[in-house]
Amino acid sequence: MKILNMKSAGVQCLLFLFYLYIPIASANEVVISIIIDDLGSDNERHEQVVMLPAPITCSFLPLNEATRRLANLAHQQNKEILLHLPMESLANNPMGPGGLSLNMTRQEFIWEMQKDLASVPHAIGINNHMGSLLTQHPGHMGWLMKEMKRNGNLLFIDSRTTSASVAKAVAVEEGVPSLERNIFLDHDTDIESIRSQFAKTIALAKRNGSALAIGHPRANTIKVIKEMLPKLKAMGIRLVSVSELLEIKKERNKLWQASLSRLPKDVKNSKP
């Protein structure tokens, strides 16, 4: 009896894995990306982040005293740069300069966003600062994504400050290249907690092929990153910028789709 004529779920599952494994496993490598946000103050730790010898993505708050200088320095160090765009939170925390709020008209929203974007030189995209309220509103996220498209090929990173965020879904709908955060490195600033979160990032990447972590310019965060950078290669991990991560995930999705097209019809059309 030919394998394709076998109808058991077990055989179909084996065929599925066989056809998927070959093209994807050979092309995959394990990658992580790290964004350090809240940058932009005239602070020694902020400059240390910018000078880290690795493709750490630097995300700058708008209209801060040192944002322009540090963003230019980061660009000189071949770092990718994001606008860390302040958005209204459920707790109504102070957003700082350039914040976007729910009560803004569309014109006010766009004007503020454009002013913020202009204050961060070399920005290739945006991730949200706070925003647990605003990112739940598809209308405002639609304004944001449409304006991002008008400004060229900007990418969007959903910091996922709430599980109810619709930001990435709206980005996909509007055709804006997008990713979402997997791990916060330093919600707890204790160094052992940060080491644990870094380990979780690596474990997630090994399981899924990639992971995106966000941290902040805190002394212990910088210390842990410096500890881990020399160890990543031996662990089979490559640190990449957010734009490279986006491209890698896009290519893997193409491979996945291609592998599905190679599946035997009996497997693709089988019903549970």
Residue pairs with C-beta under 8 A, 6 or more apart in sequence:
3 11
3 15
4 264
4 266
5 266
6 12
7 266
7 270
9 272
12 266
12 267
12 270
15 263
15 264
15 267
16 263
16 267
19 259
19 262
19 263
19 264
19 267
20 256
20 259
20 260
22 259
23 255
23 258
23 259
23 262
24 252
24 255
24 256
24 259
27 251
27 252
27 255
28 209
28 252
29 209
29 236
29 238
30 205
30 206
30 209
30 210
30 236
30 237
30 238
31 205
31 209
31 210
31 237
31 238
31 239
31 240
31 244
31 245
31 248
32 201
32 202
32 205
32 210
32 211
32 212
32 213
32 232
32 237
32 238
32 239
32 240
33 57
33 179
33 210
33 211
33 212
33 213
33 239
33 240
33 241
33 242
33 244
33 245
34 56
34 57
34 185
34 212
34 213
34 214
34 215
34 225
34 239
35 56
35 57
35 58
35 59
35 82
35 127
35 157
35 181
35 212
35 213
35 214
35 215
35 242
36 49
36 56
36 57
36 58
36 59
36 214
36 215
36 216
36 217
36 221
37 59
37 60
37 61
37 82
37 84
37 127
37 129
37 159
37 214
37 215
37 216
38 59
38 61
38 84
38 129
38 216
38 217
39 46
39 49
39 50
39 58
39 59
39 60
39 61
39 67
39 70
39 84
39 217
40 46
40 60
40 61
40 62
40 64
40 65
40 66
40 67
40 70
40 84
41 64
41 65
41 66
42 65
42 66
43 66
43 217
45 217
45 218
45 219
45 222
46 66
46 70
46 217
47 70
47 73
48 217
48 222
49 56
49 58
49 217
49 222
50 58
50 70
50 73
50 74
50 77
50 79
51 73
51 77
52 222
52 225
52 226
52 229
53 229
54 225
54 229
54 239
55 78
55 79
55 80
55 239
55 240
55 241
55 244
56 79
56 225
56 239
57 79
57 80
57 81
57 82
57 241
57 242
58 70
58 71
58 74
58 79
58 80
58 81
58 82
59 81
59 82
59 83
59 84
59 127
60 67
60 70
60 71
60 81
60 82
60 83
60 84
60 120
60 123
61 67
61 84
61 86
61 96
61 97
61 98
61 129
62 83
62 84
62 85
62 86
62 97
62 98
62 115
62 116
62 117
62 119
62 120
63 96
63 97
63 98
63 115
63 116
63 119
64 96
64 97
67 119
67 120
68 119
68 120
68 121
71 81
71 120
71 121
71 122
71 123
72 121
72 122
74 81
74 122
75 81
75 121
75 122
79 241
80 124
80 241
80 242
80 243
81 120
81 121
81 122
81 123
81 124
82 120
82 123
82 124
82 125
82 126
82 127
82 157
82 242
83 116
83 117
83 120
83 123
83 125
83 126
83 127
84 126
84 127
84 128
84 129
85 98
85 100
85 113
85 116
85 126
85 127
85 128
85 129
85 131
86 95
86 96
86 97
86 98
86 99
86 100
86 116
86 129
86 130
86 131
87 95
87 99
87 100
87 101
87 128
87 129
87 130
87 131
87 133
87 134
87 135
88 95
88 99
88 100
88 101
88 102
88 130
88 131
88 133
88 134
89 95
89 130
89 131
89 132
89 133
89 134
89 161
90 132
90 133
90 162
91 132
93 130
95 101
95 129
95 130
96 129
98 112
98 115
98 116
98 119
99 112
100 109
100 112
100 113
100 134
100 140
100 144
101 134
102 133
102 134
102 137
102 140
104 112
106 143
109 140
109 143
109 144
110 143
110 147
113 144
113 147
114 147
114 151
117 123
117 126
117 151
123 154
124 154
124 155
124 243
125 148
125 154
125 155
125 156
125 157
125 177
125 242
125 243
126 144
126 148
126 154
126 155
126 156
126 157
127 156
127 157
127 158
127 159
127 181
127 214
128 134
128 135
128 157
128 158
128 159
128 161
128 167
129 159
130 161
131 159
131 161
131 162
131 165
131 167
132 161
132 162
132 164
132 165
134 140
134 141
135 141
135 158
135 161
135 162
135 164
135 165
135 166
135 167
136 162
136 164
136 165
136 166
137 166
138 166
138 169
138 170
141 166
141 167
141 170
141 171
142 170
142 174
144 156
144 167
144 170
145 156
145 170
145 171
145 173
145 174
145 176
146 174
148 154
148 156
148 176
149 174
149 175
149 176
153 177
154 176
155 176
155 177
155 178
155 179
155 242
155 243
155 246
156 167
156 168
156 171
156 176
156 177
156 178
156 179
157 178
157 179
157 180
157 181
157 212
157 242
158 165
158 167
158 168
158 171
158 178
158 179
158 180
158 181
159 181
159 214
160 180
160 181
165 180
167 178
168 178
168 179
168 180
171 177
171 178
172 178
177 246
178 246
179 212
179 242
179 245
179 246
179 249
180 212
181 212
181 213
181 214
182 201
182 204
182 211
182 212
182 213
183 197
183 200
183 201
183 204
183 211
183 212
183 213
183 214
184 197
184 213
184 214
184 215
185 194
185 197
185 198
185 201
185 213
185 214
185 215
185 216
185 221
185 224
186 193
186 194
186 197
186 215
186 216
186 218
186 220
186 221
187 193
187 197
188 194
188 197
189 218
189 220
189 221
190 220
191 220
191 223
191 224
194 215
194 220
194 221
194 224
195 224
195 227
197 213
198 213
198 224
198 225
198 228
201 211
201 213
202 211
202 235
202 237
204 211
205 211
205 237
206 236
206 237
209 252
210 245
210 248
210 249
212 242
212 245
215 221
215 225
229 239
232 238
232 239
240 248
260 268
